[in-house]
């Protein structure tokens, strides 16, 4: 009893320390109004209200030194694990403290099995499932290149059957819980338990120095005032291209109003404009939503925004496919950049100019809130092998780890991002809240049914034309693929 009391006091002290490190604004989204940026979803507010003293609601079990094994894609550019000791780096140290708290609370040891190749993660899981050897307790890997085959292949456990797991809570990704279930079955999710989760939203960065030179005003304020729309982005970026070297050609040596990769940008704008590629008509019926009137209008609008030669560097269109938009922005040669957060975290720490980060713009001011598409190719998918030896134990450890990650790793990640060339001010904090509180993953971006997701993004970026006729050619396969996935899920636990 004395040992339990000491551990409980230690845990409480560590949690209070972690919470205090995040500054005064620790409730993402503030009072739920987002300062005019759109009302926060009611489910998000309800989930946030449950965080107070949540650890008190979870039991403290003694698992007798059990070795909890996590297999994940992990390396420096795709981090999911901490090092062996604290280094002063916020994310590493918060993860290490989280793991120590879990080990103390449950009398377990956490074993991190790191593989650089996500294909090897998939192979190891399939071998373990075939052998039924219970080699792993938890999986963290790519949803679009790993989990997308492991789940329908029967290699993963139904997370709704795990004890204690609250996937509707704020420390899990709510869009996964809402959009990925098939008749009460959900085989993977994501959230702060995987630190790479914070590296995956598609965002817009803007060069603050250039914004001042062009006198285009405060972009953050546009977001907060509900005025950050696709049309406003065009208004600010148009006619900004400059042939700075005077050779008569637009190349990597010149300046652009808007730079993007010509790929995931198309999917990100489609989602940000309020359109889902995959919708649920019932608990067990999904359908593709790519060719109704609204979807076609949005694809056309995205293409006009993302391929206009008067201001755009499109990394998937000639002559730009030989260059990259990423060094272009770092060198101060683009006003706006659309990219995933991991590129910002990895590449721009030593950028000379100061920059800001905002969500991808919405379609128009009538659209409630901003929507940030999550890129499922990185190692942010979370799952459990189908042969789960003790579902109660696994669920309890996962839920506790997810909650602690939300309270400890999230503020650490904000520090990582804002400590770069982003202004340390309240508005920058609010931009991150808007991005991470409206995180969206689409089933079709993960599974690319019949090649329809890739086709849509190419047409949305203006790389390909005539979406309607191209989609008609693959419609049968796309619809067949989604029905095969549903049938596979319905046959599983």
Secondary structure, DSSP 8 states (H G I E B T S, - for coil): -HHHHHHHHHHHHHHHHHHHTT-S--STTTTTTGGGT----HHHHHHHHT-TTHHHHS-----TTEEEEEEEE-BTTB--S--SS--S-HHHHHHHHHHHHHHHHHTEEEEEEEES-HHHHHHHHHHHHHHT----SEEEE-IIIIIHHHTTTT-B--GGGSTT--TTSTTS-HHHHHHS-BTTB---B-STTSGGGGG-BEEEEEEHHHHHHHT---HHHHHHTT--BHHHHHHHHTT--B-TT-SSS--TTSBEEEEE-SSHHHHHHHHHTT--SEEEEETTEEEE-SSSHHHHHHHHHHHHHHS-TTTEEETTSTTGGGS-HHHHHHTT-EEEEEEEHHHHHHH-TT-SS-EEEEE--BSSTTS-S--EEB-TTSS-EEE-BSS-S-HHHHHHHHHHHHHHHHHHHHHHHHHHHHTSSS--SHHHHHHHHHHHHTEE--HHHHH-GGGHHHHHHHHHTTSS--HHHHHHHHHHHHHHHHHHHHHHHHH--
